[in-house]
Amino acid sequence: MLNQTLRRPGVVTLTTAAVSQTADLIQAEFRLARAELAEKMSAFRAGLIMILIGAIFLIAALGMVLQALVAALIAGGLSAPAAILLVAGGAGVVGVVLFVMGQNRLKPDELSPDRTLNSLSRDSRMVKETLA
């Protein structure tokens, strides 16, 4: 009887317990990651909404600034149609320049993660050299 109370668990019991605890740990990590991702997405959504609302206000402000510029040109002696065309042309040029600059930044060459790809390539070569 004393011999039975001092028995240690067997290898199978210990292995089963370890596998079970590992599975529980992995599930807990996935739940944590899912919860954290949901929290981050909620914060991202809120930030995106604020950016969109801010952009609406900036567009309205830009319209008012351009109207004020037209009024200033008219007050300076320029005819109304000429002032409007001058301001609209200047805004159009700025818009085209910004559009082209943005388009160039969205080219696939500009968006590829060069540093990460180079690092992965170096790591791959190092692993191959170590195993060879």
N, C-alpha and C positions, 0 to 999 in steps of 0.2 A: 504494500500500500504506500509506503513511504517512497518507494521507487517510482510509482506512477505520478506522484505529485511533483517530483523533481525532473520529470522528463522534459526535454526541450522539444520545441516544434520541429517537424521534419522539413526537409528541403522543399518538398512539394508544397507544404503549407506556407512556408516563407516565400516561395516563388509566387504562389497564387496571391498572397497578400501584397507583395511588391507590385505585381502586375495590376491588381485592382486599384491600389493607391496611385499608381502612375496614370491609369486611365482616368481616375477621378481628378487628378491634378491637371491633366490635359483638358478635360471637359471644363474645369473651373477657369483655366486660362482662356479657352475659347469664349466662355461666357463673359469674362472680363474684357476681352478684346472686342467682342460684339457690342457690349455696353459702352465702351470707350469710343468705338467708331460711331455709334449712334449719337453720343454726346458731341463729338467733333462735327458730325454732319449737321446737327442742329445749330451749332455755333456758326458753321460755314454758311448755312441757309440764312441765319439772321444777319450775318455780315454782308452777304450778297444783296439782301433786301435793302439794307442801309446804303450800300453803294448805288443801287438803282435809284432810290429816292434822292440821294445826293446828286446823281447825274441829271435827274429831272430838274432839280433846282438850278444846277449849273447851266443847263441848256436855256432855261428861262432867263437867267442872269445874263448869259451871252447875248440873247436876243435884245434885252434892254440896253446893253452896252453898245451893240451895233446900231440900235435906234438912236441912242444919244449921239453917237458918232455922226450919223446922217444929219441929225438936227444941228450939230455943231458945224458941219460943212455947209449946210443951208444958211445958217446964221453968218458964216464967213463969206457969203456972197455966191456960193455955187447954186446952180438950179437944182430943184428937188430930184428930177430924174437922173441928173449927172451924179449927185451925191449918193443916191441909192445904188446906181450902177458901180460907182467907185468902191463903196463899202462891200457890196455883194461880190464884186470881183476879187477884192482882197481876201474876203472870207473864203471864197472858193479856192483861191490859190493855197491858202493855209490848209484848208481841208484836203485838197489833193496831195499836198506834200506829206501831211500826217498819214493819210491813207496809204500812200506808197511806202512810207517808212514802216508802218505796221504790217503791211503785206510782206515786205522783205524779212521782217523778224519772224514771220510765221512759215517761212520756207523750211522744208524737212531738214536741210543741212544745219540750220540754226537751232532746231529743236532737239536734235539728237544728243543724248547724254555722253559726250565724248570722253570726259574724265572717267565716268563709271565704266564705259566699254573698255577703255585702255587698262583700267585697274583689273577688270575681270580677265582680260587677255593676259596680263602679267601673272595673275594668280593661277590661271590655267596652265601657263607655261611652267611656273614654279612647281605645281603639283605633278605635271608630267615629268619634269626633270628629277623630282624627288622619288617618284615611283619607278623611274627607269634605271 
